[in-house]
Amino acid sequence: MFARGANRIAAALLTAAVAFGAAGCVENDEGLVPVVPPLGIERVDAIADQLPPQVAASGRLRIGTNPPFAPNEFKDENGTIVGYDIDLIKAAGAVLGLEVDVKQTDFDKIIPSVQAGTLDVGVSGFTDTREREKAVDFVTYYSAGVQWAQRAGDDIDPDDACGLRVAVQISTFEDLEDVPVRSEACVAAGKPPIKKIKYGTQADAANALILGRADALSADSPVTAYAIKRSNGRLVPAGGLYDAAPYGWVVAKGSPLAPALQQAMQYLIDSGRYRTITEAWGVEAGMIDTSVVNGATS
C-alpha cells in the first residue's frame, strides 16, 4: 500500500479534519489542531554528536513537506503548516538540538531535492518501499494502511461490502485500488458491485458517511483515525487494518543523518513522547515500537 506517491500524488489534495457543529452539520476546519502537552525535550548529546558536520553547523533541519494531507501535514487558519508529521519531526529536531525549517514543496520534488542536498529530510507521509530505497534512505516512524469507517451502530464488513455505497477521495489508493478490487471480487462471486462514491476531499467523504449518503468510507489509516477522533463518536472503524506498510522520513542515500534521526526517533518512542504526540492526534493505532533505517528491506 502506497500512502503517497505513484498513484497517490493526487492524495495531496486531502483537506483537514472534520468538525461537527451544534446542529449536527459538518464543516471543514483546518484550524482543528490538537494541543500536544509540553514534551520537555532537551538536546541529547550522544545522539546529536552523530549528526553530519554541515547539518550540525547549520543548527537547522531543512524539511520538505506537501500539504494538505491531514492529519499528517496541512495548514491551520493562519497558513502555518501543522500536523502529526510536523510535530514528530520537530520533536526529533529538539533531541538533535536543531531548529526545524519547514518548506512547502511539490510532492514529486521532495525526493529529488533530498538527493540534491537542498533539503535534509522529506516529511510528507512517504511509504517506505523497496523501490524507493534504491534512491534514498528511510527512517521509519509509523505503520499505515487502509482503514474503513462506518457510522456508530452499523455493522460493515469491508470484505463483504457488495452493493454498499463507499465514499472515497478521488485519485487515492482507495479510489484506484482498494474499492475497485473489492468490487471486482463481489462481481466474480455473483454479487452486486460496490457503489463507489468519489469526493474531492476526505472531509467531504466523511460528511457523506455521517449524513447517510454513504454506508462506509475507505481511506489511509491515519486519515480515517483523525476523522473518527473529530466525529464526536459518530464514526467508528469498520474491519481491521489492510495493506499495512511503514511511513518513513526520507534522507539522502548513505547519509549519516539517517542513523542520527533513527536514534532520535527511538528516543522519542522509549521516553513516551512519541505516544504523547500520537495520541494527541488520534492516530495511535499505527504506533511502532522500533524505528529502523529502511524498514522495507530490514
N, C-alpha and C positions, 0 to 999 in steps of 0.2 A: 504494500500500500504506500503510495507516494503522497505525503502530506502537502508538499508544494513542489512545483517544477514539472517538466514534461507535460503531461496532461493537466497539471494543476496550476499553471501560471495564472489562469483566469480566476483561480480561487482567491487571489489577492483583492478581488472586488468585495470580499466579505466586509460587512459593516459591523459595528459594535453590538453590544449585548442588547437584550430585550428588557424593557421596563414595563410595568403594569400600573396603570392609573387607578384611581379610587373607583371609577365607574366600571372597571374591568376591561377597558380598552387597552390596546397595546401600542406602544410607540417606540421608535428608535431613539436612543440617547447615548451618545458616545461619551457623556460625562460620568457614566456609572463606573467609577473606578474604585475598587475596594481599598480600604485603609489597611495597609500592612503594618502590624505592630513594629515598634522600633527593634532593630536587629542587633544593634550594638557591636558592629563588626569593626575590628581594627586590623591593620596590616599584619599578616603572618610572615615574618621574615624568612623562615625556612622554605616557604613556597615562593614568595616574591623574589628571592635571590636567584631563582631559576629562570627568570624572565630573560628574553633576548636583550642584549645591551641597548639596542636602539629603542626598544619599547620602554625599558626601564628609564632610560634617559629622558624620554619624551614626557613621562608622567601621565600618559593617557592611553586609552584603548579606543581605537577608531573602529566603530562597528557600523555595518551596513544593514538596514532593515527595510522592509517593504510593506507599510500599512496600506489599507486596512485588512487585518486578518485577526479579528478579535476572537479570543482574549489574548492571543499571543502578542500582537502589536497593532495599535490603532491610535487615532488622535483624540484627545479629550476636547472639551468645548473651547479650550484656549489654543488648540492647534499643537499641543505638545504630544510627542509620541510616547505612549504609555503601553503597558501590557505585562502579561506574565513573563514573556521572554525578556522584556526590558528590565523588570525588577530583578530577575535572576542574574542577568549578566552584570548589572550594577553591583549586586552583592558580591559576585565573583571578583569584580574590579576592586572592591573595597578590600577583599582578602589580599589582593596583589598590590594594594597601595596605589591604584591607578584611578584617574578620573575617566569615566566612560563618555566618549563623544559619539552621540547617536546621529547617524547620517541617513536620511531617506534616500533610498537607491532603487532603481528599477530592479525587479526580482532577477531577471536574466542577466543582469550586470554584476550581481554581488559576487559570485564565484570568480569571474574574470578579474574583478577589482582586488579580491584577496590574493589571487595568483600574481597580479602585477605589483602588489605591495602598497596600493593606495588605500586599502582597508586592511585592518588587522584581523577582523573576525566578521563572519557573516552570521547574523542572528535573525532568522526570519522563518521559523517553522520548517527548517530543512529536514527531510528524511535522510538518514544515513544509509546509503546504498552502496553495494559493491562497485557499481559503475561509477558513481561519484567519487569513491575513494581512490580511483585511478588518478584523479586530478587534484584532489585536496584531502586533507585530514579532517576528521570529525571528533568532537568531544561530546559524548552523549549526556543528555540531561533529562530525558522524558521518554515515555513509551506511549505512542499514539496509534490509533486505529480507527475503524469505522464504528460509530455508536448510534443506534437508533433511539428515538424517544417517542413516547406516547402520552396521551392525557392520563392523569391520575385516575385510577379505577378501571382503565381499559386493559385488555389482555392481548397484546400484539406479539406475534412470533415472527421475527424477520425472516426465518427460514420457511415460513408458510404464510406469506403476505399476499397470496394470489387474490386478485380482484380488489385489493385495497388501494386507497389513494395515498401516495407517499410524496411528501414535499422534499425537494432538494434545491440547492443553489445551483444555478446554471453553470455549466462547464467545470464543475468539480469532479473529483473521482467518483463521488456518489452518483452524480448525474450520468457520467460517461461509462462507469464500470459496475459499481455495486448494484444499483437498482436494475439496470438492464440485464445483468447476468441472472439475478434472482427471477426476473420476469420471464426470461427465456426458459428457465427451469420449470416455471409454472406451466407454460405452454407445452413444453415437452411432456409434462405429466398429465396433459389433457385438462388443465385448469385455466381459468381466466388470467390474463396478464395483469401485472401490477400497473395501476394508473399513475404514472409519474407526473407530478405537477412541478414545473420549474418556476423558480423565483429569482429575481435579480440579486437579492441579498439573503443572508442567513436569517436575519431578523424577520424578514417577510415570511420565510418558510416557517419559523416558529410561530408567528402570528397566525398563519393559516391553520396550524395544528390547534392552537388554543381556541380559535374561533370555530372549529369544526369543519373547516374547509378541506382538511386532510385528516387521514387516520393515523399517520405517523410521519416522522421526518428521519432522514439519514444524513449524517454529517461527520466530520472528523471528531474524534472523541473529546478533545478539549473544548471545541466549539459547542458541541452538544452539552457537555457538562456545565459550561458557562451559561447557556440558555436555561438549563434546568435550575441552576442556582438563582437566576433572576426571575424565575417564573412564580415565585411565592407558592410553591407546592403544586402548581397546576400541571407541570410536566414531570415525568419520571422516565428513567431508562427503560428501553424495550429490548430484551435479549442481552447478550453479552458483548464483549469487545471482539471485533473481527479484524483480521489482517494487521495485527499489531506490529509496529516497527519503531526503531529508536529515532527520536529527534536528536540532532546534533548541531553544535556550533561549528562553523566552517573556518578552518585555519589552513594556511599555506602548507603544501606537502612537505613533510620533513622538518617543519619549523619547531624549535624548542618551545614555542609558545603553547603548543598543544598539550604537552605534559604539565606545564605550569597551570594552564586552565583546568586540566583534568583534576589536578590536586586541589585547586581552589574549589571546584565543584564538589569534590568528595568531602572537603572540609565543611561545606555548607550542609551536605547530607548528614554527616556524622554529628554536627553540632546542633541539628534541629532547625536551623534557619531555612533550609530547603522546604521542610514541611510547613513552616510558618507562612512562607510565600505562596506555596502551592495551595494550601487550604484557604488562604485569603481569597484566591482567585477561583476557588471551587473546582479545581482540576486535579485533586489528589488521587483520583483513580489511576492516573498514569505515572505516579511517582516511581522512581527507581531506587535501588539500594546501593548500586555501584556504578560510578561513572567510568567509562573507558574511552580510549582513543580508538576510533574505527570499530564501532560495535557491529557493523555488518559482517566483518571478517574475523572478529575476535573469538 
